[in-house]
Amino acid sequence: MPASPSTARAINDRLALGLLQERGPLTAAQLKQLTGLSRPTVADLIDRLTAAGLVAVVGEAGAQRRGPNAKLYGLVGDRAHLAALDVRTEGVAVVVSDLAGEVLAEASVPITGEDGTDPAVEQAVALVERALKEAGADRLHSVGIGAPGLIDPATGELRDTSKLPAWHRRLVTALQERLPGARVSVENETNLAALAEQRDGAARDRDTFVLLWLGHGTGAAVILDGALRRGASGGTGEIGFLPVPGTGGLPTATDCGGGFYSLVGAPALAQLAARHGVAPEPDADPPAAGAVRAAVRALDTPESDDAASAAAADFLDAVAHRVAVGAAAAVALLDPGCVVLGGEIGQAGGEELARRVERRLGSMSPLPTEVRPSALGGAAVLRGALLTVRDRAQDELFGAPAAAG
């Protein structure tokens, strides 16, 4: 059944807006070429989008060109302002952008929570307000928060767990109170990292992959057939609780000690580095990432003595073996074809660690699996949060694609 004229217009408008978001400013001729639409149809949609305040002329194509055909059309970024937060146990980072995705302000602050829940929440909210002021924005349309812990799939709220600081849960409510009108949402940090790697990072060519987060904490995210999978309780990817050999115990419902975390968590890898005589780089956070980076550097430096190179190689082999234990479980269940090593430790290991994990994984599993290092590292959570809220804001302002069909 053919689409109605209004439906066709909505589809065409969203197609053009998506291209302007992805590629930046375009001329009418470029929109015609990229959309396959006729010249009159492109002219009509430009008029509609301009009248709606979504698109404006932002320049001309070519230094010597003038006239209507040379006009460059771009998204009106200040139609809405967005914020993304990366909430960790030790601090908060925030980014404010416009609707077109241009970053206008960035800030971070360490928060330990030692002074109490209310002061910690106030520090975090004040950080967002300062970033908003620096960005020159009056209000926020949407706020996306990436946080450790489980997200209730029924309510979208951060679930209460024994390991989660109280100020994390209070922060969502405080932001809603202090930023009236803003849509505030929260998502698991590892899930956001995977979405960022899928859009802008190491998995841009993959519809199915698993991201292993190796940093202060340990987690995983699963993308199957292009979609993030959260599970019945929102707990898909809680791989730190995975029972594995070599830990001397079993995890419990409230403690992942004895699980995969005991092998690859930052404290465990720091201890492993010490046993191999590999010192972390100064001021590395976490130190385990500094040790992995130091080991990679020792192998890449011709001046390194044989003993240092041997220690570095043995340490990276040991790390790769531990990582492969958890990766093999995910591969056996999901057959994703690709595992991305994310987080600060995954990024520190780079191609060197990824190659070793892939080789070890190949000896443990009959399923061919490519292992790649993160392209975004610790910045992936903020990037994923920003992409998520930008998509939602654009769906609201531009019209969701599903509604147009």
C-alpha positions as CSV (number, residue, x, y, z in Angstrom):
1,M,0.0,0.0,0.0
2,P,1.6,3.3,-1.0
3,A,2.4,5.9,1.7
4,S,0.1,8.9,2.1
5,P,1.5,12.3,1.0
6,S,2.0,13.3,4.7
7,T,3.8,10.1,5.5
8,A,6.0,10.4,2.5
9,R,6.9,14.0,3.5
10,A,7.8,12.8,7.0
11,I,10.0,10.0,5.7
12,N,11.8,12.4,3.3
13,D,12.2,15.0,6.0
14,R,13.8,12.5,8.4
15,L,16.0,11.2,5.6
16,A,17.3,14.7,4.9
17,L,17.8,15.5,8.6
18,G,19.7,12.3,9.1
19,L,22.1,13.1,6.3
20,L,22.7,16.6,7.7
21,Q,23.4,15.1,11.1
22,E,25.8,12.5,9.6
23,R,27.6,14.6,7.0
24,G,27.2,18.2,8.1
25,P,26.0,21.0,5.9
26,L,24.9,20.1,2.4
27,T,23.6,21.9,-0.7
28,A,20.2,21.2,-2.2
29,A,22.0,19.4,-5.1
30,Q,23.9,17.2,-2.7
31,L,20.7,16.4,-0.8
32,K,19.1,15.5,-4.1
33,Q,22.0,13.2,-5.0
34,L,22.2,11.5,-1.6
35,T,18.4,11.0,-1.2
36,G,17.5,10.2,-4.7
37,L,14.6,12.6,-4.5
38,S,13.6,15.0,-7.3
39,R,14.7,18.6,-7.3
40,P,11.1,19.9,-6.5
41,T,10.8,17.4,-3.6
42,V,14.1,18.5,-2.1
43,A,13.1,22.2,-2.4
44,D,9.9,21.5,-0.7
45,L,11.5,19.7,2.2
46,I,14.1,22.4,2.7
47,D,11.3,25.0,2.9
48,R,9.4,22.9,5.5
49,L,12.5,22.2,7.6
50,T,13.5,25.9,7.4
51,A,10.1,27.1,8.4
52,A,10.1,24.6,11.3
53,G,13.4,26.0,12.6
54,L,15.2,22.8,12.2
55,V,17.4,23.8,9.2
56,A,19.1,27.1,8.2
57,V,21.5,28.4,5.6
58,V,25.0,28.2,7.2
59,G,27.2,29.2,4.3
60,E,28.0,28.7,0.6
61,A,29.7,26.0,-1.3
62,G,32.9,27.1,-3.0
63,A,34.7,30.4,-2.6
64,Q,33.7,31.7,-6.0
65,R,30.1,30.4,-6.1
66,R,27.0,32.5,-5.3
67,G,23.2,32.1,-5.7
68,P,20.6,29.7,-4.4
69,N,22.3,26.5,-5.7
70,A,25.4,27.3,-3.6
71,K,23.6,27.6,-0.3
72,L,24.7,25.2,2.4
73,Y,22.0,24.0,4.7
74,G,22.8,22.7,8.2
75,L,21.0,21.6,11.3
76,V,20.0,24.4,13.7
77,G,22.1,23.2,16.6
78,D,20.8,25.5,19.3
79,R,17.3,24.3,18.8
80,A,18.1,22.1,21.8
81,H,21.0,21.5,24.2
82,L,22.0,18.2,25.6
83,A,24.1,16.9,28.4
84,A,25.8,13.6,28.9
85,L,27.2,12.4,32.3
86,D,29.7,9.6,33.1
87,V,29.1,8.8,36.7
88,R,31.8,6.7,38.4
89,T,32.3,5.7,42.0
90,E,35.1,8.3,42.2
91,G,33.8,11.2,40.2
92,V,31.6,12.7,37.4
93,A,32.4,13.9,34.0
94,V,29.9,16.0,31.9
95,V,29.7,17.1,28.3
96,V,27.2,19.6,26.9
97,S,26.4,19.7,23.2
98,D,24.0,21.2,20.8
99,L,21.5,19.2,18.7
100,A,23.9,18.9,15.8
101,G,26.4,17.2,18.1
102,E,28.9,20.0,18.5
103,V,30.5,19.9,22.0
104,L,30.1,23.2,23.7
105,A,31.5,22.5,27.2
106,E,33.3,19.7,29.1
107,A,34.0,19.4,32.8
108,S,34.7,16.8,35.5
109,V,35.1,16.7,39.3
110,P,36.3,14.0,41.7
111,I,33.6,12.9,44.1
112,T,34.2,10.3,46.8
113,G,31.0,10.6,48.8
114,E,33.0,10.6,52.0
115,D,31.3,13.9,53.1
116,G,27.9,12.4,52.7
117,T,25.2,11.8,50.1
118,D,23.8,15.3,49.9
119,P,27.2,17.1,49.4
120,A,28.1,14.6,46.7
121,V,24.9,15.1,44.9
122,E,25.3,18.9,45.1
123,Q,28.8,18.7,43.7
124,A,27.6,16.7,40.7
125,V,24.5,18.9,40.0
126,A,26.6,22.1,40.3
127,L,29.1,20.6,37.8
128,V,26.3,20.2,35.3
129,E,25.0,23.7,35.9
130,R,28.5,25.2,35.4
131,A,28.9,23.3,32.2
132,L,25.5,24.5,31.0
133,K,26.4,28.1,31.7
134,E,29.8,27.7,30.0
135,A,28.0,26.4,26.9
136,G,25.8,29.5,26.8
137,A,22.6,27.5,27.1
138,D,19.6,28.6,29.0
139,R,18.1,25.1,29.5
140,L,18.7,21.4,28.7
141,H,16.4,19.4,26.5
142,S,17.8,16.0,27.6
143,V,20.3,14.6,30.0
144,G,21.8,11.1,29.6
145,I,23.6,9.4,32.4
146,G,26.0,6.5,32.2
147,A,26.4,4.7,35.6
148,P,27.7,1.4,36.9
149,G,25.0,-0.9,38.1
150,L,21.8,-2.5,36.9
151,I,19.0,-0.5,35.1
152,D,15.5,-1.8,35.8
153,P,14.1,-2.4,32.2
154,A,10.5,-1.8,33.5
155,T,11.1,1.6,35.0
156,G,14.4,2.7,33.5
157,E,15.7,3.5,37.0
158,L,19.0,2.6,38.6
159,R,18.5,-0.4,40.8
160,D,19.6,-0.4,44.4
161,T,22.6,-2.6,44.9
162,S,24.8,-3.0,47.9
163,K,27.9,-1.8,46.0
164,L,26.4,1.3,44.5
165,P,27.0,4.6,46.3
166,A,23.8,6.2,47.5
167,W,24.5,9.5,45.8
168,H,24.3,7.8,42.4
169,R,20.7,7.0,42.8
170,R,19.9,10.4,44.3
171,L,21.6,12.2,41.5
172,V,18.9,11.3,38.9
173,T,16.1,12.8,41.1
174,A,18.2,15.9,41.9
175,L,18.8,16.6,38.3
176,Q,15.1,16.3,37.5
177,E,14.4,18.8,40.3
178,R,17.1,21.3,39.4
179,L,16.6,21.1,35.6
180,P,12.9,21.5,35.1
181,G,11.7,20.4,31.7
182,A,14.8,18.3,30.9
183,R,14.3,14.6,30.1
184,V,16.7,12.7,32.4
185,S,17.5,9.1,31.5
186,V,20.1,6.6,32.9
187,E,21.8,3.6,31.3
188,N,24.5,1.1,32.3
189,E,27.9,2.5,31.4
190,T,29.1,-0.5,29.6
191,N,26.0,-0.6,27.4
192,L,26.6,3.0,26.4
193,A,30.3,2.2,25.7
194,A,29.2,-0.5,23.3
195,L,26.7,1.8,21.5
196,A,29.5,4.3,21.0
197,E,31.9,1.7,19.7
198,Q,29.1,0.6,17.3
199,R,28.5,4.1,16.0
200,D,31.9,5.7,16.1
201,G,34.5,3.2,17.3
202,A,35.9,-0.3,16.8
203,A,32.7,-2.0,15.8
204,R,31.3,0.3,13.1
205,D,31.2,-2.6,10.6
206,R,29.6,-5.1,13.0
207,D,25.9,-5.8,13.7
208,T,26.8,-8.4,16.3
209,F,29.6,-8.2,18.9
210,V,30.4,-8.3,22.6
211,L,32.3,-5.5,24.4
212,L,34.3,-6.5,27.4
213,W,34.8,-3.5,29.7
214,L,38.2,-3.7,31.5
215,G,38.8,-0.8,33.8
216,H,38.0,0.0,37.4
217,G,35.2,-2.4,37.1
218,T,34.5,-5.4,34.8
219,G,31.4,-5.8,32.6
220,A,30.2,-6.7,29.2
221,A,27.6,-5.4,26.7
222,V,25.9,-7.5,24.0
223,I,24.9,-6.1,20.6
224,L,23.0,-8.7,18.5
225,D,21.7,-8.0,15.0
226,G,22.3,-4.3,15.6
227,A,20.4,-4.0,18.8
228,L,21.5,-3.7,22.4
229,R,20.3,-6.6,24.5
230,R,19.6,-5.9,28.2
231,G,18.0,-9.1,29.4
232,A,14.9,-9.8,31.5
233,S,16.2,-7.9,34.6
234,G,18.6,-5.5,32.8
235,G,21.6,-7.7,33.8
236,T,23.0,-8.9,30.5
237,G,26.7,-8.5,30.7
238,E,27.2,-8.8,34.4
239,I,30.2,-10.9,33.5
240,G,32.1,-10.0,36.7
241,F,29.9,-12.5,38.5
242,L,30.8,-15.3,36.0
243,P,32.2,-18.3,37.9
244,V,35.6,-19.1,36.4
245,P,38.5,-21.4,37.2
246,G,41.5,-20.0,38.9
247,T,39.9,-17.7,41.5
248,G,39.8,-20.1,44.5
249,G,36.1,-19.4,45.2
250,L,32.7,-18.5,43.9
251,P,30.9,-15.2,43.6
252,T,27.7,-14.5,45.6
253,A,24.6,-12.6,44.8
254,T,26.1,-9.5,46.4
255,D,29.8,-9.9,45.8
256,C,31.6,-10.7,42.5
257,G,34.7,-11.8,44.4
258,G,35.6,-15.3,43.1
259,G,34.0,-14.5,39.7
260,F,35.6,-13.2,36.5
261,Y,36.2,-9.9,38.2
262,S,38.7,-11.6,40.5
263,L,40.8,-12.4,37.4
264,V,40.6,-9.2,35.4
265,G,39.5,-6.5,37.7
266,A,41.9,-3.6,38.2
267,P,43.2,-4.7,41.6
268,A,43.8,-8.3,40.4
269,L,45.7,-7.1,37.3
270,A,47.8,-4.7,39.4
271,Q,48.8,-7.6,41.6
272,L,49.6,-9.7,38.5
273,A,51.8,-6.9,37.2
274,A,53.7,-6.7,40.5
275,R,54.4,-10.4,40.4
276,H,55.8,-10.1,37.0
277,G,57.9,-7.1,37.9
278,V,56.1,-4.6,35.7
279,A,55.7,-1.2,37.2
280,P,52.8,1.0,36.1
281,E,53.2,4.3,34.5
282,P,53.1,7.2,37.1
283,D,49.7,8.6,37.9
284,A,47.8,6.0,35.8
285,D,44.2,5.5,36.7
286,P,43.6,2.7,37.3
287,P,47.2,1.6,38.0
288,A,46.5,-1.7,36.2
289,A,46.0,0.3,32.9
290,G,49.4,2.0,33.5
291,A,51.0,-1.4,34.0
292,V,49.5,-2.8,30.7
293,R,50.6,0.4,28.9
294,A,54.1,0.1,30.3
295,A,54.4,-3.5,29.2
296,V,53.3,-2.6,25.7
297,R,55.7,0.2,25.6
298,A,58.6,-2.1,26.7
299,L,57.9,-4.4,23.8
300,D,57.8,-1.5,21.4
301,T,61.0,0.1,22.6
302,P,64.2,-1.3,21.0
303,E,66.2,0.0,23.9
304,S,64.4,-2.2,26.4
305,D,66.7,-4.9,27.9
306,D,65.9,-8.5,27.4
307,A,64.8,-9.1,31.0
308,A,62.3,-6.2,30.8
309,S,61.0,-7.3,27.4
310,A,60.6,-10.9,28.7
311,A,58.7,-9.7,31.8
312,A,56.4,-7.5,29.8
313,A,55.6,-10.3,27.3
314,D,54.9,-12.8,30.1
315,F,52.7,-10.3,31.9
316,L,50.7,-9.5,28.7
317,D,50.3,-13.2,28.0
318,A,49.0,-13.8,31.5
319,V,46.5,-10.9,31.2
320,A,45.4,-12.2,27.8
321,H,44.9,-15.7,29.2
322,R,42.7,-14.3,32.0
323,V,40.7,-12.1,29.6
324,A,40.2,-15.0,27.2
325,V,38.6,-17.1,30.0
326,G,35.7,-14.7,30.2
327,A,35.6,-14.0,26.5
328,A,35.4,-17.7,25.7
329,A,32.2,-18.0,27.8
330,A,30.6,-15.2,25.9
331,V,31.7,-16.6,22.6
332,A,30.4,-20.1,23.4
333,L,26.9,-18.7,24.3
334,L,26.6,-16.0,21.7
335,D,29.0,-16.7,18.8
336,P,29.4,-12.9,18.2
337,G,32.3,-13.2,15.8
338,C,33.9,-10.1,17.4
339,V,35.0,-9.1,20.9
340,V,36.0,-5.5,21.6
341,L,38.3,-4.9,24.6
342,G,37.0,-1.6,26.1
343,G,37.7,0.5,29.2
344,E,41.0,2.0,30.3
345,I,42.8,-1.4,30.4
346,G,41.5,-2.5,27.1
347,Q,42.6,0.7,25.4
348,A,46.0,0.6,27.2
349,G,46.6,-2.9,25.8
350,G,45.7,-1.8,22.2
351,E,46.5,-4.1,19.3
352,E,49.2,-5.9,21.3
353,L,46.8,-7.2,24.0
354,A,44.0,-7.8,21.5
355,R,46.3,-10.1,19.3
356,R,47.2,-12.1,22.4
357,V,43.6,-12.5,23.5
358,E,42.5,-13.5,20.0
359,R,45.3,-16.1,19.8
360,R,44.5,-17.5,23.3
361,L,40.8,-17.5,22.5
362,G,41.4,-19.3,19.3
363,S,43.0,-22.1,21.2
364,M,40.0,-22.4,23.6
365,S,37.1,-22.1,21.2
366,P,36.2,-23.6,17.8
367,L,34.2,-20.5,16.9
368,P,36.2,-17.9,14.9
369,T,36.3,-14.6,16.8
370,E,38.1,-11.4,16.0
371,V,39.3,-9.4,19.0
372,R,39.7,-5.7,18.6
373,P,40.9,-2.9,20.9
374,S,38.6,-0.1,21.8
375,A,38.8,2.9,19.6
376,L,37.3,5.2,22.3
377,G,38.6,3.8,25.6
378,G,37.3,5.5,28.7
379,A,35.6,8.3,26.6
380,A,33.2,5.7,25.2
381,V,30.7,6.1,28.1
382,L,30.3,9.8,27.6
383,R,30.1,9.4,23.8
384,G,27.5,6.7,24.1
385,A,25.4,8.8,26.5
386,L,25.5,11.8,24.2
387,L,24.6,9.8,21.1
388,T,21.7,8.3,23.0
389,V,20.2,11.5,24.2
390,R,20.8,13.2,20.8
391,D,18.9,10.4,19.0
392,R,16.0,10.7,21.4
393,A,15.9,14.5,21.1
394,Q,16.0,14.3,17.3
395,D,13.2,11.7,17.3
396,E,11.1,14.1,19.3
397,L,11.9,17.2,17.4
398,F,12.2,15.7,13.9
399,G,9.6,12.9,14.3
400,A,10.6,9.3,15.1
401,P,11.3,7.1,12.0
402,A,8.8,4.5,13.1
403,A,6.1,7.1,13.3
404,A,6.8,8.2,9.8
405,G,6.3,4.7,8.3
